[in-house]
């Protein structure tokens, strides 16, 4: 089994375990046992549950990056955000349970990386001062979208409306400081 396959199996095992037990009660040894690896083998590949969550976040970010995006920048950003949410949706209840147990700082630390991926997937530059402003603004948009998504079950109409509204606000505000797109 390759390193990547082992880590993907560990992520899947972590999700399966979190469907049955609180995240805070699950250990790396538990996850190793579910994957068929020894604790030492898994630990050599990843030192923590947090690292597995980061790998899971990258999996969802990749879904956004792989989305076929067309149209205006707003539309491309909207589609990238929706592609990421659609990748998350099958794991909604487990992700929400993990988020309740996970430290807020760790969750918040992942938000700028996702914001950067969403922007880059949509063809929006993220370099320099203007890019930093865009990443900061998109981080705020993404954080708010996740709050709405958390409570928006079904067709995600509220979530889509929130993405649309927040992206328009972001575009207008960034335009005022010369960081528009």
Residue frames as a rotation matrix with the C-alpha (Angstrom) as fourth column:
UNK 1
0.587 0.810 0.000 0.00
0.810 -0.587 0.000 0.00
0.000 0.000 -1.000 0.00
UNK 2
-0.213 -0.658 0.723 1.39
0.595 -0.674 -0.438 3.37
0.775 0.337 0.535 -0.99
UNK 3
-0.881 -0.186 -0.435 1.70
0.461 -0.547 -0.699 6.25
-0.108 -0.816 0.567 1.45
UNK 4
-0.796 0.604 -0.032 -1.17
-0.580 -0.748 0.323 8.08
0.172 0.275 0.946 -0.22
UNK 5
-0.141 0.759 -0.636 -3.43
-0.149 0.619 0.771 5.02
0.979 0.203 0.026 -0.15
UNK 6
-0.425 -0.084 -0.901 -2.66
0.789 0.454 -0.414 4.44
0.445 -0.887 -0.126 3.53
UNK 7
-0.960 0.049 -0.275 -3.49
0.112 -0.835 -0.539 8.03
-0.256 -0.548 0.796 4.42
UNK 8
-0.553 0.816 -0.170 -6.68
-0.661 -0.305 0.685 7.97
0.507 0.491 0.708 2.37
UNK 9
-0.099 0.481 -0.871 -7.72
0.312 0.846 0.431 4.78
0.945 -0.229 -0.234 4.15
UNK 10
-0.691 -0.208 -0.693 -6.93
0.719 -0.099 -0.687 6.40
0.074 -0.973 0.218 7.47
UNK 11
-0.908 0.418 -0.017 -9.10
-0.417 -0.909 -0.016 9.41
-0.022 -0.008 1.000 6.60
UNK 12
-0.223 0.862 -0.455 -11.96
-0.472 0.313 0.824 7.12
0.853 0.399 0.337 5.60
UNK 13
-0.246 0.067 -0.967 -11.52
0.659 0.743 -0.117 5.11
0.710 -0.666 -0.226 8.80
UNK 14
-0.947 -0.127 -0.295 -11.55
0.305 -0.642 -0.703 8.31
-0.101 -0.756 0.647 10.86
UNK 15
-0.635 0.772 -0.036 -14.83
-0.704 -0.559 0.438 9.36
0.318 0.304 0.898 9.22
UNK 16
-0.052 0.615 -0.787 -16.35
-0.042 0.786 0.617 5.94
0.998 0.065 -0.015 9.85
UNK 17
-0.510 -0.195 -0.838 -15.31
0.775 0.320 -0.545 5.99
0.374 -0.927 -0.012 13.50
UNK 18
-0.988 0.103 -0.114 -16.59
-0.044 -0.901 -0.431 9.55
-0.147 -0.421 0.895 13.95
UNK 19
-0.407 0.898 -0.169 -19.98
-0.476 -0.050 0.878 8.43
0.779 0.438 0.448 12.67
UNK 20
0.246 0.487 -0.838 -20.28
0.344 0.765 0.545 6.17
0.906 -0.422 0.021 15.72
UNK 21
0.271 -0.262 -0.926 -18.34
0.961 0.022 0.275 7.95
-0.051 -0.965 0.258 18.48
UNK 22
0.957 0.005 -0.290 -17.42
0.036 -0.994 0.102 11.46
-0.288 -0.108 -0.951 19.54
UNK 23
0.689 -0.717 0.106 -14.28
0.025 -0.122 -0.992 12.69
0.725 0.686 -0.066 17.78
UNK 24
0.231 -0.619 0.750 -12.57
-0.881 -0.461 -0.110 13.52
0.414 -0.635 -0.652 21.07
UNK 25
0.500 0.022 0.866 -12.80
-0.606 0.723 0.331 9.84
-0.619 -0.690 0.375 22.10
UNK 26
0.978 -0.158 0.135 -11.17
0.206 0.666 -0.717 8.51
0.024 0.729 0.684 18.93
UNK 27
0.393 -0.913 -0.114 -7.43
-0.256 -0.227 0.939 7.97
-0.883 -0.340 -0.323 19.03
UNK 28
0.101 -0.487 -0.868 -4.88
-0.995 -0.072 -0.075 7.58
-0.026 0.870 -0.492 16.28
UNK 29
-0.855 -0.387 0.345 -4.50
-0.419 0.908 -0.020 3.98
-0.305 -0.162 -0.939 17.47
UNK 30
-0.044 0.923 0.382 -8.24
0.035 0.384 -0.923 3.44
-0.998 -0.027 -0.049 16.89
UNK 31
0.607 0.241 -0.758 -7.89
-0.662 -0.374 -0.649 4.81
-0.440 0.896 -0.067 13.37
UNK 32
-0.421 -0.840 -0.343 -4.85
-0.907 0.381 0.181 2.62
-0.021 0.387 -0.922 12.72
UNK 33
-0.691 0.196 0.696 -6.81
-0.123 0.917 -0.380 -0.43
-0.713 -0.347 -0.609 13.84
UNK 34
0.401 0.915 -0.029 -9.59
-0.096 0.010 -0.995 0.37
-0.911 0.402 0.092 11.39
UNK 35
0.509 -0.264 -0.819 -7.12
-0.849 -0.308 -0.429 0.66
-0.139 0.914 -0.381 8.51
UNK 36
0.978 -0.195 -0.071 -5.31
0.184 0.974 -0.136 -2.59
0.095 0.120 0.988 9.28
UNK 37
0.186 -0.945 0.268 -2.11
-0.036 -0.280 -0.959 -0.71
0.982 0.169 -0.086 9.99
UNK 38
0.018 -0.253 -0.967 -0.21
0.976 0.216 -0.039 -0.82
0.219 -0.943 0.251 13.23
UNK 39
0.855 0.242 -0.459 -0.15
0.397 -0.874 0.280 2.36
-0.334 -0.422 -0.843 15.27
UNK 40
-0.003 -0.954 -0.301 3.56
0.207 -0.295 0.933 2.75
-0.978 -0.059 0.199 14.44
UNK 41
-0.523 -0.168 0.836 2.88
0.825 0.145 0.546 2.44
-0.213 0.975 0.062 10.69
UNK 42
0.464 0.758 0.459 0.16
0.813 -0.570 0.119 5.07
0.351 0.318 -0.881 10.79
UNK 43
0.772 -0.203 -0.602 2.11
0.291 -0.728 0.620 7.36
-0.565 -0.654 -0.503 13.10
UNK 44
-0.315 -0.938 0.144 5.08
0.536 -0.051 0.843 7.21
-0.783 0.343 0.519 10.72
UNK 45
-0.448 0.225 0.865 2.78
0.855 -0.175 0.489 8.57
0.261 0.958 -0.114 8.00
UNK 46
0.012 0.516 0.856 0.81
0.016 -0.856 0.516 11.09
1.000 0.008 -0.018 10.04
UNK 47
-0.818 -0.540 -0.197 1.40
0.185 0.078 -0.980 12.24
0.545 -0.838 0.036 13.60
UNK 48
-0.861 0.497 -0.108 -2.12
-0.071 -0.329 -0.942 13.24
-0.504 -0.803 0.319 14.58
UNK 49
-0.102 0.927 0.362 -5.84
0.863 0.263 -0.430 13.23
-0.494 0.269 -0.827 13.97
UNK 50
0.399 0.212 -0.892 -5.49
-0.042 -0.968 -0.249 16.90
-0.916 0.136 -0.377 13.07
UNK 51
-0.613 -0.678 -0.405 -3.17
-0.492 -0.074 0.868 15.96
-0.618 0.731 -0.288 10.21
UNK 52
-0.745 0.428 0.512 -5.82
0.610 0.748 0.262 13.54
-0.271 0.507 -0.818 8.96
UNK 53
0.328 0.887 -0.325 -8.41
0.637 -0.462 -0.617 16.30
-0.698 -0.004 -0.716 9.08
UNK 54
0.013 -0.412 -0.911 -6.08
-0.468 -0.808 0.358 18.51
-0.884 0.422 -0.203 7.06
UNK 55
-0.934 -0.321 0.159 -5.79
-0.046 0.547 0.836 15.73
-0.355 0.773 -0.525 4.49
UNK 56
-0.249 0.928 0.277 -9.58
0.886 0.334 -0.322 15.47
-0.392 0.165 -0.905 4.39
UNK 57
0.400 0.354 -0.845 -9.82
0.105 -0.934 -0.342 19.23
-0.911 0.048 -0.411 3.89
UNK 58
-0.523 -0.659 -0.540 -7.37
-0.525 -0.251 0.813 18.95
-0.672 0.709 -0.215 0.98
UNK 59
-0.770 0.337 0.541 -9.59
0.555 0.771 0.310 16.25
-0.313 0.540 -0.781 -0.52
UNK 60
0.307 0.943 -0.130 -12.53
0.781 -0.328 -0.532 18.67
-0.544 0.061 -0.837 -0.44
UNK 61
0.187 -0.333 -0.924 -10.35
-0.290 -0.918 0.272 21.54
-0.939 0.217 -0.268 -1.69
UNK 62
-0.833 -0.529 0.163 -9.30
-0.051 0.368 0.928 19.35
-0.551 0.765 -0.334 -4.61
UNK 63
-0.217 0.848 0.483 -12.96
0.908 0.357 -0.219 18.90
-0.358 0.391 -0.848 -5.55
UNK 64
0.629 0.401 -0.665 -13.24
0.222 -0.914 -0.341 22.68
-0.745 0.066 -0.664 -5.79
UNK 65
-0.180 -0.813 -0.554 -10.03
-0.476 -0.421 0.772 22.93
-0.861 0.403 -0.311 -7.79
UNK 66
-0.859 -0.165 0.485 -11.20
0.247 0.695 0.675 20.25
-0.449 0.699 -0.556 -10.23
UNK 67
0.145 0.989 -0.028 -14.59
0.493 -0.097 -0.865 21.83
-0.858 0.112 -0.501 -10.88
UNK 68
-0.476 -0.180 0.861 -15.20
0.868 -0.250 0.428 23.05
0.139 0.951 0.275 -14.40
UNK 69
-0.029 0.382 -0.924 -15.70
0.572 -0.752 -0.329 26.77
-0.820 -0.538 -0.196 -13.96
UNK 70
-0.459 -0.031 0.888 -17.08
0.842 -0.333 0.424 29.11
0.283 0.942 0.179 -16.58
UNK 71
0.546 0.782 0.301 -18.46
0.696 -0.624 0.357 32.61
0.466 0.014 -0.884 -16.76
UNK 72
0.449 -0.287 0.846 -17.73
-0.334 -0.932 -0.139 35.73
0.829 -0.220 -0.515 -14.77
UNK 73
-0.633 -0.774 0.025 -15.45
-0.262 0.183 -0.948 35.65
0.729 -0.606 -0.318 -11.74
UNK 74
-0.359 0.586 0.726 -18.45
-0.925 -0.118 -0.362 35.70
-0.127 -0.801 0.585 -9.40
UNK 75
0.670 0.677 -0.304 -19.92
-0.727 0.682 -0.084 32.65
0.150 0.277 0.949 -11.12
UNK 76
0.166 -0.696 -0.698 -16.61
-0.150 0.682 -0.716 30.78
0.975 0.224 0.009 -11.06
UNK 77
-0.773 -0.422 0.473 -16.17
-0.488 -0.081 -0.869 31.48
0.405 -0.903 -0.144 -7.35
UNK 78
0.059 0.896 0.440 -19.73
-0.981 0.133 -0.139 30.40
-0.183 -0.424 0.887 -6.69
UNK 79
0.719 0.226 -0.657 -19.20
-0.480 0.846 -0.233 27.14
0.503 0.483 0.717 -8.59
UNK 80
-0.303 -0.894 -0.329 -15.91
-0.180 0.393 -0.902 26.43
0.936 -0.214 -0.280 -6.82
UNK 81
-0.677 0.113 0.727 -17.54
-0.735 -0.144 -0.662 26.95
0.030 -0.983 0.180 -3.41
UNK 82
0.407 0.908 0.097 -20.47
-0.901 0.417 -0.120 24.75
-0.149 -0.039 0.988 -4.37
UNK 83
0.397 -0.335 -0.854 -18.16
-0.344 0.809 -0.477 22.00
0.851 0.483 0.205 -5.66
UNK 84
-0.723 -0.686 0.083 -16.40
-0.303 0.206 -0.930 21.94
0.621 -0.698 -0.357 -2.30
UNK 85
-0.408 0.652 0.639 -19.69
-0.864 -0.050 -0.501 21.85
-0.295 -0.756 0.584 -0.40
UNK 86
0.585 0.636 -0.503 -20.98
-0.775 0.620 -0.119 19.07
0.237 0.460 0.856 -2.65
UNK 87
-0.106 -0.710 -0.696 -17.86
-0.189 0.702 -0.687 17.03
0.976 0.059 -0.208 -1.83
UNK 88
-0.886 -0.231 0.401 -18.51
-0.400 -0.054 -0.915 17.62
0.233 -0.972 -0.045 1.87
UNK 89
-0.143 0.977 0.161 -22.25
-0.951 -0.181 0.252 16.91
0.275 -0.117 0.954 1.74
UNK 90
0.315 0.315 -0.895 -22.12
-0.178 0.946 0.270 13.08
0.932 0.075 0.354 1.94
UNK 91
-0.344 -0.563 -0.751 -20.17
0.686 0.395 -0.610 13.49
0.641 -0.726 0.251 5.19
UNK 92
-0.057 0.359 0.932 -22.27
-0.168 -0.923 0.345 16.36
0.984 -0.137 0.114 6.57
UNK 93
0.834 0.524 0.174 -23.31
-0.239 0.058 0.969 14.86
0.498 -0.850 0.174 9.89
UNK 94
0.574 -0.718 -0.394 -19.90
0.815 0.543 0.200 13.41
0.071 -0.436 0.897 10.65
UNK 95
-0.324 -0.719 0.615 -18.16
0.633 -0.648 -0.423 16.67
0.703 0.253 0.665 9.74
UNK 96
0.197 0.477 0.857 -20.50
-0.347 -0.783 0.516 18.64
0.917 -0.399 0.012 11.96
UNK 97
0.966 0.115 -0.232 -19.92
0.149 0.486 0.861 16.21
0.212 -0.867 0.452 14.82
UNK 98
0.146 -0.983 -0.110 -16.16
0.963 0.167 -0.212 16.50
0.227 -0.075 0.971 14.38
UNK 99
-0.274 -0.235 0.933 -16.43
0.250 -0.954 -0.167 20.30
0.929 0.187 0.320 14.27
UNK 100
0.713 0.581 0.392 -18.26
-0.249 -0.313 0.916 20.30
0.656 -0.751 -0.079 17.60
UNK 101
0.898 -0.391 -0.201 -15.35
0.396 0.524 0.754 18.43
-0.190 -0.757 0.626 19.19
UNK 102
0.140 -0.902 0.409 -12.45
0.919 -0.035 -0.392 19.97
0.368 0.430 0.824 17.28
UNK 103
-0.167 -0.295 -0.941 -10.68
0.678 -0.727 0.108 23.05
-0.716 -0.620 0.322 18.62
UNK 104
0.804 0.585 -0.107 -11.94
0.363 -0.625 -0.691 26.21
-0.471 0.517 -0.715 16.96
UNK 105
0.305 -0.769 -0.562 -8.38
-0.580 -0.618 0.531 27.39
-0.756 0.164 -0.634 16.32
UNK 106
-0.594 -0.543 0.593 -7.62
0.075 0.697 0.714 24.29
-0.801 0.469 -0.373 14.27
UNK 107
0.191 0.745 0.639 -10.75
0.866 0.178 -0.466 24.72
-0.461 0.643 -0.611 12.18
UNK 108
0.856 0.147 -0.495 -10.04
0.017 -0.966 -0.258 28.42
-0.516 0.212 -0.830 11.69
UNK 109
-0.075 -0.981 -0.179 -6.46
-0.377 -0.138 0.916 27.65
-0.923 0.136 -0.359 10.64
UNK 110
-0.495 -0.078 0.866 -7.74
0.599 0.691 0.405 25.64
-0.629 0.719 -0.295 7.65
UNK 111
0.502 0.859 -0.102 -10.08
0.520 -0.394 -0.758 28.36
-0.691 0.327 -0.645 6.36
UNK 112
0.336 -0.380 -0.862 -7.48
-0.577 -0.806 0.131 30.55
-0.745 0.453 -0.490 4.59
UNK 113
-0.750 -0.606 0.266 -6.09
-0.188 0.580 0.792 27.55
-0.634 0.544 -0.549 2.69
UNK 114
-0.233 0.753 0.615 -9.58
0.826 0.487 -0.284 26.74
-0.513 0.442 -0.736 1.39
UNK 115
0.627 0.449 -0.637 -10.19
0.132 -0.867 -0.480 30.41
-0.767 0.217 -0.603 0.57
UNK 116
-0.198 -0.802 -0.564 -6.95
-0.622 -0.343 0.704 30.49
-0.758 0.490 -0.431 -1.44
UNK 117
-0.801 -0.069 0.595 -7.92
0.294 0.820 0.491 27.31
-0.522 0.568 -0.637 -3.34
UNK 118
0.212 0.962 0.174 -11.38
0.751 -0.046 -0.659 28.69
-0.626 0.271 -0.732 -4.15
UNK 119
0.547 -0.070 -0.834 -9.89
-0.302 -0.946 -0.119 31.92
-0.781 0.318 -0.538 -5.47
UNK 120
-0.495 -0.839 -0.225 -7.17
-0.562 0.111 0.820 30.20
-0.663 0.532 -0.526 -7.47
UNK 121
-0.548 0.373 0.749 -9.63
0.573 0.820 0.011 27.67
-0.610 0.435 -0.663 -8.92
UNK 122
0.559 0.829 0.000 -11.71
0.627 -0.423 -0.654 30.61
-0.543 0.365 -0.756 -10.13
UNK 123
0.176 -0.585 0.792 -8.66
0.899 -0.233 -0.372 32.25
0.402 0.777 0.485 -11.69
UNK 124
0.910 0.145 0.388 -8.38
-0.013 -0.926 0.377 35.03
0.414 -0.349 -0.841 -9.10
UNK 125
-0.005 -1.000 -0.022 -4.78
0.104 0.021 -0.994 36.00
0.995 -0.007 0.104 -8.26
UNK 126
0.898 0.296 -0.326 -3.77
0.316 0.083 0.945 35.53
0.307 -0.952 -0.019 -4.62
UNK 127
-0.011 -0.985 -0.175 -0.26
0.974 0.029 -0.226 37.00
0.228 -0.173 0.958 -4.70
UNK 128
-0.670 -0.411 0.618 0.90
0.324 -0.911 -0.255 40.32
0.668 0.029 0.744 -3.29
UNK 129
-0.956 0.288 -0.052 -1.02
-0.098 -0.482 -0.871 42.72
-0.276 -0.827 0.489 -1.09
UNK 130
-0.293 0.892 -0.344 -4.14
-0.948 -0.226 0.223 42.61
0.121 0.392 0.912 -3.28
UNK 131
-0.168 0.172 -0.971 -4.01
-0.223 0.953 0.207 38.83
0.960 0.251 -0.122 -3.19
UNK 132
-0.888 -0.190 -0.420 -3.67
0.353 0.306 -0.884 38.82
0.296 -0.933 -0.204 0.58
UNK 133
-0.728 0.686 0.002 -6.73
-0.593 -0.628 -0.504 41.07
-0.344 -0.368 0.864 0.82
UNK 134
-0.082 0.698 -0.711 -8.65
-0.833 0.344 0.434 38.71
0.548 0.628 0.554 -1.45
UNK 135
-0.449 -0.138 -0.883 -7.67
0.190 0.951 -0.245 35.68
0.873 -0.278 -0.401 0.62
UNK 136
-0.988 0.092 -0.127 -8.68
0.105 -0.215 -0.971 37.44
-0.117 -0.972 0.203 3.83
UNK 137
-0.453 0.871 -0.189 -12.02
-0.871 -0.478 -0.116 38.47
-0.192 0.112 0.975 2.33
UNK 138
-0.030 0.430 -0.902 -12.68
-0.592 0.720 0.362 35.00
0.805 0.546 0.233 0.90
UNK 139
-0.815 -0.280 -0.508 -11.78
0.236 0.640 -0.731 33.47
0.530 -0.716 -0.455 4.27
UNK 140
-0.830 0.556 0.032 -14.51
-0.332 -0.449 -0.829 35.56
-0.447 -0.699 0.558 5.89
UNK 141
-0.112 0.797 -0.594 -16.96
-0.977 0.020 0.212 34.60
0.181 0.604 0.776 3.14
UNK 142
-0.279 -0.050 -0.959 -16.14
-0.236 0.972 0.018 30.90
0.931 0.231 -0.283 3.50
UNK 143
-0.985 -0.082 -0.155 -16.45
0.131 0.245 -0.961 30.99
0.117 -0.966 -0.231 7.29
UNK 144
-0.534 0.844 -0.040 -19.92
-0.674 -0.454 -0.583 32.51
-0.510 -0.285 0.812 7.02
UNK 145
-0.053 0.490 -0.870 -20.97
-0.860 0.420 0.289 30.10
0.507 0.764 0.399 4.27
UNK 146
-0.668 -0.254 -0.699 -19.98
0.042 0.926 -0.376 27.17
0.743 -0.281 -0.608 6.50
UNK 147
-0.921 0.383 0.072 -22.16
-0.143 -0.162 -0.976 28.55
-0.362 -0.909 0.204 9.30
UNK 148
-0.123 0.917 -0.380 -25.16
-0.947 -0.222 -0.230 28.71
-0.295 0.331 0.896 6.99
UNK 149
-0.205 -0.029 -0.978 -24.39
-0.620 0.778 0.107 25.29
0.758 0.628 -0.178 5.45
UNK 150
-0.973 -0.232 -0.013 -24.33
-0.124 0.568 -0.814 23.78
0.196 -0.790 -0.581 8.94
UNK 151
-0.612 0.790 0.047 -28.00
-0.102 -0.019 -0.995 24.60
-0.784 -0.613 0.093 9.40
UNK 152
-0.012 0.575 -0.818 -29.19
-0.921 -0.325 -0.215 24.33
-0.389 0.751 0.533 5.79
UNK 153
-0.580 -0.132 0.804 -30.30
-0.005 0.987 0.158 20.80
-0.815 0.087 -0.573 5.03
UNK 154
0.440 0.804 0.400 -31.87
0.369 0.244 -0.897 19.65
-0.818 0.542 -0.190 1.81
UNK 155
0.706 -0.039 0.707 -31.44
0.703 -0.076 -0.707 21.60
0.081 0.996 -0.026 -1.41
UNK 156
-0.221 -0.856 -0.467 -29.00
0.898 -0.365 0.246 24.09
-0.381 -0.365 0.850 0.18
UNK 157
0.362 0.452 0.815 -31.03
0.768 -0.640 0.014 27.08
0.528 0.621 -0.579 -1.03
UNK 158
0.989 -0.012 -0.145 -30.00
0.086 -0.758 0.647 29.25
-0.117 -0.652 -0.749 1.93
UNK 159
0.239 -0.970 0.040 -26.38
0.431 0.143 0.891 28.28
-0.870 -0.196 0.452 1.46
UNK 160
-0.180 -0.274 0.945 -26.42
0.984 -0.057 0.171 29.16
0.007 0.960 0.280 -2.24
UNK 161
0.708 0.490 0.509 -28.10
0.477 -0.863 0.166 32.49
0.520 0.125 -0.845 -1.50
UNK 162
0.846 -0.446 -0.294 -25.46
0.099 -0.410 0.907 33.20
-0.524 -0.796 -0.302 1.16
UNK 163
-0.094 -0.905 0.416 -22.60
0.762 0.203 0.614 32.41
-0.640 0.375 0.671 -1.22
UNK 164
0.068 0.201 0.977 -24.10
0.904 -0.426 0.025 34.69
0.422 0.882 -0.210 -3.87
UNK 165
0.907 0.378 0.184 -24.70
0.260 -0.849 0.460 37.55
0.330 -0.370 -0.869 -1.44
UNK 166
0.685 -0.691 -0.231 -21.32
0.173 -0.154 0.973 37.32
-0.708 -0.706 0.014 0.29
UNK 167
-0.138 -0.748 0.649 -19.41
0.907 0.169 0.387 37.11
-0.399 0.641 0.655 -2.99
UNK 168
0.352 0.329 0.876 -21.13
0.695 -0.719 -0.010 40.26
0.626 0.613 -0.482 -4.25
UNK 169
0.999 -0.021 -0.048 -20.29
0.021 -0.673 0.739 42.07
-0.047 -0.739 -0.672 -1.00
UNK 170
0.344 -0.936 0.070 -16.69
0.490 0.243 0.838 40.85
-0.801 -0.254 0.542 -1.23
UNK 171
-0.041 -0.327 0.944 -16.36
0.994 -0.106 0.006 42.02
0.098 0.939 0.329 -4.84
UNK 172
0.668 0.386 0.636 -17.70
0.379 -0.912 0.155 45.48
0.640 0.138 -0.756 -3.97
UNK 173
0.948 -0.305 -0.092 -15.55
-0.032 -0.379 0.925 45.90
-0.317 -0.874 -0.369 -0.85
UNK 174
0.142 -0.940 0.312 -12.37
0.691 0.319 0.649 44.68
-0.709 0.123 0.694 -2.54
UNK 175
0.192 -0.003 0.981 -13.06
0.903 -0.391 -0.178 47.04
0.384 0.920 -0.073 -5.45
UNK 176
0.942 0.237 0.238 -13.09
0.128 -0.908 0.398 49.99
0.310 -0.344 -0.886 -3.05
UNK 177
0.662 -0.749 0.016 -9.57
-0.245 -0.196 0.950 49.22
-0.708 -0.633 -0.313 -1.86
UNK 178
0.302 -0.542 -0.784 -8.12
-0.951 -0.234 -0.204 48.44
-0.073 0.807 -0.586 -5.29
UNK 179
-0.712 -0.535 0.455 -8.05
-0.528 0.835 0.155 44.67
-0.463 -0.130 -0.877 -4.82
UNK 180
0.304 0.953 0.009 -11.06
-0.672 0.221 -0.706 43.87
-0.675 0.208 0.708 -6.97
UNK 181
-0.671 -0.466 0.576 -11.26
0.038 0.755 0.655 41.13
-0.740 0.461 -0.489 -9.54
